[in-house]
């Protein structure tokens, strides 16, 4: 890694809680900063967790498959890391990852992460907080899948994405509809029917473009909930 790249990496959020700067240097000493084009598979289910991956730029899809089925488990962006639990426990990855867009990824050797976790209390605290947040996110997603219909999940996702983009009521989907369908736990054809079913709720979809004409009407369908969606939409 070039010296200017190392300086940039020292400032990323993953290292923010480290008490001893030497621990950051130790983790970066054997790290790689790599660029990946869209659609490249980064890790595979069942592989040993040799590196912790930290997304610097771009978007990454977490997914898994069994027999002839495949599903999206999550979509991560800049500042997110994967897969921390596998690295800490030195276990195989339980999911795969691929770049949805061109991405720049910091790959930190797993052993260096484990050594810093054992030696640096501040870093261990940050790791614990990250794992706790991931656990809460998993419970929220489980409730989303179990307690809502596909149409309600789509409505809430649209409201959440609109809020994350300034609540303008107009945006382009950040990835293919096939990925969105898998992310919401439905088949692509079901997603198409769900978009059509949102027309009475003042939602217009043309290709990747989405317009929410009246968020209040869509919110009545979605019924956002803080214990499922986090902050109230």
C-alpha positions in Angstrom: 0.0 0.0 0.0 1.3 3.5 -0.8 2.1 5.8 2.0 -0.7 8.2 1.0 -3.2 5.3 1.0 -2.1 4.3 4.5 -2.7 7.9 5.7 -6.2 7.8 4.2 -7.0 4.4 5.7 -5.9 5.5 9.2 -8.8 8.0 9.1 -11.6 5.5 8.2 -14.3 4.8 10.8 -13.2 1.2 11.4 -10.0 2.4 13.2 -11.7 5.2 15.1 -11.9 3.5 18.5 -8.3 2.2 18.6 -6.4 3.6 21.6 -2.9 2.7 20.5 -2.0 4.0 17.0 0.6 1.2 16.7 -2.3 -1.2 16.5 -3.6 0.5 13.4 -0.1 0.4 11.9 0.1 -3.3 12.7 -3.2 -4.0 11.0 -2.3 -1.9 7.9 1.2 -3.5 7.7 -0.1 -6.6 5.9 -3.3 -5.0 4.5 -4.2 -4.6 0.8 -6.2 -1.7 -0.7 -7.7 -3.1 -3.9 -10.1 -1.9 -6.6 -12.7 -4.3 -7.9 -15.0 -3.8 -11.0 -18.8 -4.3 -10.6 -20.1 -7.9 -10.4 -16.8 -9.4 -9.2 -17.2 -12.0 -6.4 -15.1 -11.0 -3.4 -15.6 -13.9 -1.0 -17.4 -17.2 -1.1 -19.5 -19.1 1.5 -17.4 -21.7 3.2 -14.0 -20.1 2.5 -11.7 -19.4 5.5 -11.9 -15.9 6.8 -8.4 -14.8 6.0 -9.2 -11.1 5.7 -11.6 -8.5 7.1 -13.0 -6.5 4.2 -13.7 -2.8 4.8 -15.6 -0.9 2.1 -13.9 2.4 1.3 -15.9 3.2 -1.9 -18.7 1.4 -3.7 -21.5 -1.0 -2.9 -21.3 -4.7 -2.0 -24.0 -7.3 -2.0 -24.0 -10.0 0.6 -25.7 -13.1 -0.7 -26.0 -16.9 -0.3 -27.2 -19.9 -2.2 -28.4 -23.4 -1.6 -29.0 -26.0 -4.3 -30.6 -24.0 -7.2 -31.7 -21.0 -5.0 -29.9 -17.8 -4.3 -30.9 -14.8 -2.2 -29.6 -11.4 -1.2 -28.9 -11.0 2.5 -27.9 -7.4 2.6 -26.3 -4.5 0.7 -23.4 -2.6 2.3 -21.7 0.7 1.5 -18.7 2.9 2.4 -17.6 2.4 6.0 -19.1 -1.0 6.4 -17.0 -4.1 7.0 -17.6 -7.8 6.3 -17.5 -10.4 7.8 -16.4 -9.4 11.3 -17.8 -12.4 13.3 -16.1 -15.0 11.0 -12.8 -13.1 11.4 -13.0 -12.9 15.2 -13.9 -16.6 15.6 -11.6 -17.8 12.8 -14.5 -19.6 11.2 -15.5 -20.0 7.5 -17.7 -17.3 5.9 -21.4 -18.0 6.2 -22.2 -15.8 3.2 -20.7 -14.6 -0.1 -20.1 -11.1 -1.3 -19.8 -9.4 -4.7 -19.4 -5.9 -5.8 -22.6 -4.3 -7.1 -20.7 -1.3 -8.3 -17.0 -0.6 -8.8 -15.6 -0.7 -5.3 -12.4 0.0 -3.4 -11.9 -2.4 -0.5 -9.4 -2.5 2.3 -8.5 -6.1 3.1 -7.0 -6.4 6.7 -5.4 -9.7 7.7 -7.7 -11.6 10.1 -4.9 -12.5 12.5 -3.9 -8.8 12.8 -7.5 -8.0 13.6 -7.7 -10.7 16.3 -4.4 -9.5 17.8 -5.6 -5.9 18.0 -8.9 -7.0 19.5 -7.0 -8.8 22.3 -4.5 -6.0 22.9 -6.4 -2.8 22.5 -9.5 -2.1 24.8 -10.7 0.8 22.6 -10.7 -1.3 19.5 -12.4 -4.2 21.3 -15.1 -1.9 22.4 -15.7 -0.6 18.9 -15.8 -4.2 17.6 -18.3 -5.2 20.3 -20.5 -2.2 19.4 -20.3 -3.1 15.7 -21.4 -6.7 16.4 -24.2 -5.5 18.7 -25.5 -3.2 16.0 -25.3 -6.0 13.5 -27.3 -8.3 15.8 -30.0 -5.6 16.3 -30.1 -5.1 12.5 -30.6 -8.9 12.0 -33.5 -9.0 14.5 -35.1 -6.0 12.8 -34.8 -7.7 9.4 -36.2 -11.0 10.7 -39.2 -9.1 12.0 -39.6 -7.3 8.7 -39.6 -10.6 6.9 -41.9 -12.4 9.3 -44.4 -9.7 10.2 -45.0 -7.9 6.9 -46.3 -8.8 3.5 -44.1 -8.4 0.5 -46.1 -5.2 -0.5 -45.5 -3.7 3.0 -41.8 -4.6 2.9 -41.5 -2.8 -0.5 -43.4 0.2 0.8 -41.2 0.6 3.8 -38.0 0.1 1.7 -39.1 2.9 -0.6 -39.8 5.3 2.2 -36.5 4.5 3.9 -34.5 4.9 0.7 -36.3 8.2 0.0 -35.6 9.4 3.5 -31.9 8.5 3.1 -31.8 10.6 -0.1 -33.3 13.8 1.3 -37.0 12.9 1.2 -37.4 14.4 -2.2 -40.0 11.9 -3.3 -38.0 11.0 -6.4 -35.0 8.7 -6.9 -33.5 6.0 -9.1 -33.1 2.5 -7.7 -29.6 2.0 -6.5 -29.3 -1.5 -8.0 -31.1 -3.9 -10.3 -34.7 -4.9 -9.5 -33.6 -8.5 -9.3 -31.3 -7.6 -6.4 -34.0 -5.5 -4.8 -36.5 -8.4 -5.1 -34.0 -10.8 -3.4 -33.3 -8.2 -0.7 -37.0 -8.0 0.1 -37.4 -11.8 0.0 -39.6 -12.1 -3.1 -39.3 -13.4 -6.7 -38.7 -10.7 -9.4 -42.1 -11.3 -10.9 -43.7 -10.7 -7.5 -41.7 -7.4 -7.2 -43.1 -6.3 -10.6 -46.7 -7.1 -9.4 -46.0 -5.3 -6.1 -44.8 -2.1 -7.9 -48.1 -2.2 -10.0 -50.0 -2.7 -6.8 -48.5 0.6 -5.4 -50.1 2.7 -8.1 -53.2 3.4 -5.9 -50.8 4.6 -3.2 -49.4 7.4 -5.4 -46.2 5.6 -6.4 -45.1 5.7 -10.1 -42.2 3.5 -11.3 -40.7 3.8 -14.8 -37.6 1.6 -15.3 -35.3 2.5 -12.5 -37.0 5.8 -11.7 -39.4 5.9 -8.7 -41.7 8.8 -7.8 -43.6 9.0 -4.5 -46.3 11.6 -5.2 -47.8 11.5 -1.7 -45.6 9.9 1.1 -48.4 10.2 3.6 -50.6 7.8 1.5 -47.7 5.3 1.2 -46.9 5.6 4.9 -50.5 4.5 5.7 -49.8 1.2 3.8 -46.2 0.8 5.2 -47.0 1.6 8.9 -43.3 2.1 9.7 -42.3 1.0 13.2 -39.2 2.0 15.2 -38.6 -1.5 16.5 -38.4 -2.8 12.9 -37.2 0.2 10.8 -35.1 2.1 13.4 -35.7 5.8 13.2 -39.3 6.8 12.4 -39.8 7.6 8.8 
